[in-house]
Amino acid sequence: MKRTIKEKEIITKKKVIIKKSSNDRLWLCWFCISW
C-alpha cells in the first residue's frame, strides 16, 4: 500500500511539472505575439 501511494505521488509531481512547462511555453508565445 505504501509503495503505491508513493508511486502516485511521483506520477502527480511529473504531471504538475509537465503542466507547468507547457504553461510557461504558452505564456512565452503570447508574450512574443503581444510584442
Backbone as JSON Lines, residues from 0, in Angstrom:
{"i":0,"aa":"M","n":[0.84,-1.21,0.0],"ca":[0.0,0.0,0.0],"c":[0.87,1.26,0.0]}
{"i":1,"aa":"K","n":[1.83,1.29,0.87],"ca":[2.71,2.48,0.94],"c":[3.38,2.73,-0.4]}
{"i":2,"aa":"R","n":[3.82,1.64,-1.03],"ca":[4.54,1.78,-2.29],"c":[3.65,2.42,-3.35]}
{"i":3,"aa":"T","n":[2.41,1.99,-3.45],"ca":[1.52,2.54,-4.48],"c":[1.25,4.03,-4.22]}
{"i":4,"aa":"I","n":[1.13,4.4,-2.97],"ca":[0.89,5.82,-2.64],"c":[2.09,6.64,-3.11]}
{"i":5,"aa":"K","n":[3.29,6.14,-2.86],"ca":[4.5,6.86,-3.27],"c":[4.56,6.97,-4.8]}
{"i":6,"aa":"E","n":[4.21,5.91,-5.47],"ca":[4.22,5.94,-6.94],"c":[3.23,6.97,-7.45]}
{"i":7,"aa":"K","n":[2.06,7.01,-6.83],"ca":[1.05,8.01,-7.23],"c":[1.6,9.42,-7.04]}
{"i":8,"aa":"E","n":[2.26,9.65,-5.93],"ca":[2.84,10.98,-5.67],"c":[3.82,11.36,-6.76]}
{"i":9,"aa":"I","n":[4.67,10.42,-7.13],"ca":[5.67,10.69,-8.17],"c":[4.98,11.02,-9.48]}
{"i":10,"aa":"I","n":[3.94,10.26,-9.81],"ca":[3.21,10.5,-11.07],"c":[2.58,11.89,-11.06]}
{"i":11,"aa":"T","n":[1.96,12.25,-9.95],"ca":[1.31,13.58,-9.89],"c":[2.36,14.68,-9.99]}
{"i":12,"aa":"K","n":[3.51,14.48,-9.37],"ca":[4.57,15.5,-9.45],"c":[5.01,15.67,-10.89]}
{"i":13,"aa":"K","n":[5.17,14.56,-11.6],"ca":[5.58,14.63,-13.01],"c":[4.52,15.37,-13.82]}
{"i":14,"aa":"K","n":[3.25,15.06,-13.57],"ca":[2.17,15.73,-14.28],"c":[2.21,17.23,-14.03]}
{"i":15,"aa":"V","n":[2.42,17.62,-12.79],"ca":[2.46,19.04,-12.44],"c":[3.62,19.72,-13.17]}
{"i":16,"aa":"I","n":[4.77,19.06,-13.21],"ca":[5.93,19.64,-13.9],"c":[5.62,19.81,-15.39]}
{"i":17,"aa":"I","n":[5.01,18.81,-16.0],"ca":[4.67,18.89,-17.42],"c":[3.69,20.04,-17.65]}
{"i":18,"aa":"K","n":[2.69,20.12,-16.8],"ca":[1.68,21.18,-16.92],"c":[2.36,22.55,-16.83]}
{"i":19,"aa":"K","n":[3.24,22.71,-15.85],"ca":[3.89,23.99,-15.64],"c":[4.74,24.37,-16.85]}
{"i":20,"aa":"S","n":[5.5,23.44,-17.38],"ca":[6.37,23.75,-18.51],"c":[5.55,24.13,-19.74]}
{"i":21,"aa":"S","n":[4.45,23.45,-19.98],"ca":[3.61,23.79,-21.14],"c":[2.96,25.15,-20.92]}
{"i":22,"aa":"N","n":[2.61,25.46,-19.69],"ca":[2.03,26.77,-19.37],"c":[3.05,27.87,-19.65]}
{"i":23,"aa":"D","n":[4.28,27.65,-19.24],"ca":[5.34,28.64,-19.47],"c":[5.52,28.87,-20.97]}
{"i":24,"aa":"R","n":[5.46,27.81,-21.74],"ca":[5.65,27.92,-23.18],"c":[4.52,28.74,-23.79]}
{"i":25,"aa":"L","n":[3.31,28.45,-23.35],"ca":[2.14,29.2,-23.84],"c":[2.31,30.68,-23.51]}
{"i":26,"aa":"W","n":[2.7,30.95,-22.3],"ca":[2.86,32.34,-21.86],"c":[3.93,33.04,-22.7]}
{"i":27,"aa":"L","n":[5.01,32.34,-22.96],"ca":[6.09,32.92,-23.78],"c":[5.58,33.23,-25.18]}
{"i":28,"aa":"C","n":[4.84,32.31,-25.76],"ca":[4.27,32.53,-27.1],"c":[3.4,33.78,-27.09]}
{"i":29,"aa":"W","n":[2.54,33.87,-26.1],"ca":[1.64,35.02,-26.01],"c":[2.44,36.31,-25.87]}
{"i":30,"aa":"F","n":[3.49,36.25,-25.09],"ca":[4.35,37.42,-24.89],"c":[4.97,37.85,-26.22]}
{"i":31,"aa":"C","n":[5.45,36.88,-26.98],"ca":[6.05,37.18,-28.29],"c":[5.02,37.81,-29.22]}
{"i":32,"aa":"I","n":[3.82,37.28,-29.22],"ca":[2.76,37.8,-30.11],"c":[2.39,39.24,-29.71]}
{"i":33,"aa":"S","n":[2.27,39.47,-28.41],"ca":[1.86,40.8,-27.95],"c":[2.94,41.84,-28.25]}
{"i":34,"aa":"W","n":[4.17,41.39,-28.37],"ca":[5.23,42.34,-28.73],"c":[5.09,42.68,-30.21]}
